[in-house]
Amino acid sequence: MPAVQGVAVMRAINQVIVNPVFIPLFVGTGVVGVVAAAVGGSWVLWVGAGLYVVGVWGVTGVRNVPWNRELEALPPGTAEAAEYWVGYLRRWTAWNHVRTAASTGAAVAFVVG
């Protein structure tokens, strides 16, 4: 997708995703995972909780959200935004793969545990 459309779509996604349904589910999954691990005591549940907290919350907070904020701060349709988009897309996608692997591993651990 060309930079102008890519930036516009990602900015729209970032604005829509922060909502009263997604945020409680995103945060609640980690909380429930940690509570389940503490109550269940299973090392598999602790692995699941760790994968979710570090691999999903951590990556989101340390990598993806700061880059989203930087993208949001750029004037849309400018050369500066288009230039930023190239590196943003590469970095964001790579770290999103890390989040996907971590959340998949967490889900498997929670099911097994």
Secondary structure as a PSIPRED ss2 file (coil, helix, strand):
# PSIPRED VFORMAT (PSIPRED V4.0)

   1 M C   1.000  0.000  0.000
   2 P C   1.000  0.000  0.000
   3 A H   0.000  1.000  0.000
   4 V H   0.000  1.000  0.000
   5 Q H   0.000  1.000  0.000
   6 G H   0.000  1.000  0.000
   7 V H   0.000  1.000  0.000
   8 A H   0.000  1.000  0.000
   9 V H   0.000  1.000  0.000
  10 M H   0.000  1.000  0.000
  11 R H   0.000  1.000  0.000
  12 A H   0.000  1.000  0.000
  13 I H   0.000  1.000  0.000
  14 N H   0.000  1.000  0.000
  15 Q H   0.000  1.000  0.000
  16 V H   0.000  1.000  0.000
  17 I H   0.000  1.000  0.000
  18 V C   1.000  0.000  0.000
  19 N C   1.000  0.000  0.000
  20 P C   1.000  0.000  0.000
  21 V C   1.000  0.000  0.000
  22 F H   0.000  1.000  0.000
  23 I H   0.000  1.000  0.000
  24 P H   0.000  1.000  0.000
  25 L H   0.000  1.000  0.000
  26 F H   0.000  1.000  0.000
  27 V H   0.000  1.000  0.000
  28 G H   0.000  1.000  0.000
  29 T H   0.000  1.000  0.000
  30 G H   0.000  1.000  0.000
  31 V H   0.000  1.000  0.000
  32 V H   0.000  1.000  0.000
  33 G H   0.000  1.000  0.000
  34 V H   0.000  1.000  0.000
  35 V H   0.000  1.000  0.000
  36 A H   0.000  1.000  0.000
  37 A H   0.000  1.000  0.000
  38 A H   0.000  1.000  0.000
  39 V H   0.000  1.000  0.000
  40 G H   0.000  1.000  0.000
  41 G C   1.000  0.000  0.000
  42 S C   1.000  0.000  0.000
  43 W H   0.000  1.000  0.000
  44 V H   0.000  1.000  0.000
  45 L H   0.000  1.000  0.000
  46 W H   0.000  1.000  0.000
  47 V H   0.000  1.000  0.000
  48 G H   0.000  1.000  0.000
  49 A H   0.000  1.000  0.000
  50 G H   0.000  1.000  0.000
  51 L H   0.000  1.000  0.000
  52 Y H   0.000  1.000  0.000
  53 V H   0.000  1.000  0.000
  54 V H   0.000  1.000  0.000
  55 G H   0.000  1.000  0.000
  56 V H   0.000  1.000  0.000
  57 W H   0.000  1.000  0.000
  58 G H   0.000  1.000  0.000
  59 V H   0.000  1.000  0.000
  60 T H   0.000  1.000  0.000
  61 G H   0.000  1.000  0.000
  62 V H   0.000  1.000  0.000
  63 R H   0.000  1.000  0.000
  64 N H   0.000  1.000  0.000
  65 V H   0.000  1.000  0.000
  66 P H   0.000  1.000  0.000
  67 W H   0.000  1.000  0.000
  68 N H   0.000  1.000  0.000
  69 R H   0.000  1.000  0.000
  70 E H   0.000  1.000  0.000
  71 L H   0.000  1.000  0.000
  72 E H   0.000  1.000  0.000
  73 A H   0.000  1.000  0.000
  74 L C   1.000  0.000  0.000
  75 P C   1.000  0.000  0.000
  76 P C   1.000  0.000  0.000
  77 G C   1.000  0.000  0.000
  78 T C   1.000  0.000  0.000
  79 A H   0.000  1.000  0.000
  80 E H   0.000  1.000  0.000
  81 A H   0.000  1.000  0.000
  82 A H   0.000  1.000  0.000
  83 E H   0.000  1.000  0.000
  84 Y H   0.000  1.000  0.000
  85 W H   0.000  1.000  0.000
  86 V H   0.000  1.000  0.000
  87 G H   0.000  1.000  0.000
  88 Y H   0.000  1.000  0.000
  89 L H   0.000  1.000  0.000
  90 R H   0.000  1.000  0.000
  91 R H   0.000  1.000  0.000
  92 W H   0.000  1.000  0.000
  93 T H   0.000  1.000  0.000
  94 A H   0.000  1.000  0.000
  95 W H   0.000  1.000  0.000
  96 N H   0.000  1.000  0.000
  97 H H   0.000  1.000  0.000
  98 V H   0.000  1.000  0.000
  99 R H   0.000  1.000  0.000
 100 T H   0.000  1.000  0.000
 101 A H   0.000  1.000  0.000
 102 A H   0.000  1.000  0.000
 103 S H   0.000  1.000  0.000
 104 T H   0.000  1.000  0.000
 105 G H   0.000  1.000  0.000
 106 A H   0.000  1.000  0.000
 107 A H   0.000  1.000  0.000
 108 V H   0.000  1.000  0.000
 109 A H   0.000  1.000  0.000
 110 F H   0.000  1.000  0.000
 111 V H   0.000  1.000  0.000
 112 V H   0.000  1.000  0.000
 113 G C   1.000  0.000  0.000
